[in-house]
Amino acid sequence: MKLLRPRASRAAGIALAVLSVAGALPARAEPSAADRQTARTLLIEGRKKRDAGDVAGARDDFQAAHALVRVPTTGLDLARADEALGRLIEARETAYEVVHLPLGSDEPPVFTQARAAAAAMVEQLEARIPSLQLRIEGAALDQLEARVDGQPIPRAALPYPRKLNPGRHEVVVTAPGFQTARREVTLKQAERAPVEVRIRLVPGQSTEPKAGAAAGGSMGANVGGGQLPPADAPAEPRAPVPLWAWTAGGVGLAALAGGAVFAADHLAARARVEDECPGSVCDRGVHDFESMEALRARWNRSLGLSVTLGAVGLAGVGAALGGILLRPKAGGERASSLVPIATPTAQGVMWQGVF
C-alpha cells in the first residue's frame, strides 16, 4: 500500500474535521454541502499562505472558513493567525469561543484537540494582553470625552485600565471649553502603562465658575447650550474669633476639669462614709469627733466645689461656642454678641447688641 504524503495527510484531516460539522453542532443550523466544501478549500489555502509567510492573507481565509462552519478547527486557525498578527484581544476572543462551542456527541478527535489548544491559548493570551490607565486632569469627569483609536470610552470606565492590543495607540480627550489633548502611546505585551493627560482651557476662558457652570464644580460650557443650575456661592468670610471667646473656653475647660476632680473626691468620701458609718452612724472606735467633722467637711466641700466648678465650666464653654459660631462677617456691622460676665455674686454670659 502506498502511504499518504504529509501534505495529503493534513488535507485529509481537514476534510474529516470540516465534514464532521453536521454531527458536532446540533444546536446550529447544519452547513450545506457547499459550505463545508468551501470551508475545506479555504482552510487548505489559508494554511498554504501561512506557511509561505502571508499571515494576513491566511487570516482572511480562516475567517471566511470559520464563518461558514464554525467548528473548533477553523476557530483555532483563526485565533492563531490573529495572535501572529499581534491581534491578541481578537485571538483570545476567538479561542474563548472555540472552547465554548457546542459539544457534539460524536465529535472527532481533531475537534477535541483543537478545544484543548484553544483553552491553553485563552490562559496565556490573557497574561500577554497589555492595558493603559488614563489619568486625566483639568476638568471634571462628567465633562470629559475620551477616545482610544477613535473608539469612545464610556465615562464610567475612564478610571479603569483599558485592555488593548500591543502596538501604537492614539488617545484623544476633549471637554467643553477646553483644548483637545492628544497622546500617542506604544504598548508592549503584558505592559500596564499609565497615560497622563492634562487638558487646558481654550485661551480667553476663565477657570472661575460661570452662571451656566454645573453645581458640582465642573469646568467648561454646557454642550447643549441650555442653562445649568448656578454654582453655590462661596461662604462669606467671618471675623476672627475674639480673644474673650478663647479665654472663656480655656477657663471653662479648666473649671470642668477641676469639677471632675472634686466630683471624684466626693464619691470617694461618700464611699468611705457608707463603709465606715452605715446608716450615718459612725463607730466611736473608728472615728472620734474631730475625724467625723473632717469627713463631713470633706463631703460638703467636694460636693459644693464639683457643682460650682461644673456650672462655671459649662458657662465658659457655652460662651466660647457662642463667640465662635455667632461672630459677625468680616467687615460687617456686629449686630449682637455673647459676652461672659463674672461678679462676686454671679457668673454666666450676657447677650448684648443693637436691635
Buried (B, 14 or more C-beta within 10 A) or exposed (E): EEEEEEEEEBBEBBBBBBBBBBEBBEEBEEBEEEBBBBBBBBBBBBBBBBEEEBBEBBBBBBBBBBEBBBBBBBBBBBBBBBBBBEBBBBBBBBBBBBBEBEBBEEBBEBBEBBBBBBBEBBEEBEEBBBBBBBEBEBBBEEBBBBBBEEEEBEEEEBEEBBEBBBBEBEBBBBBBBBBEBEBEBEBEBEBEBEBEBEBEBEEEBEEEBBEBBBEEEBBBBBEEEEEBEEBEEEEEEBEEBBEBBEBBBEBBBBBBEBBBBBBEBBEEBBEEBEEBBEEEEBEEEEBEEEEBEEBBEBBEBBBEBBBBBBBBBBBBBBBBBBBBEBBBEEEEEBEEBBBBEEEEEEBBBEEEEEE
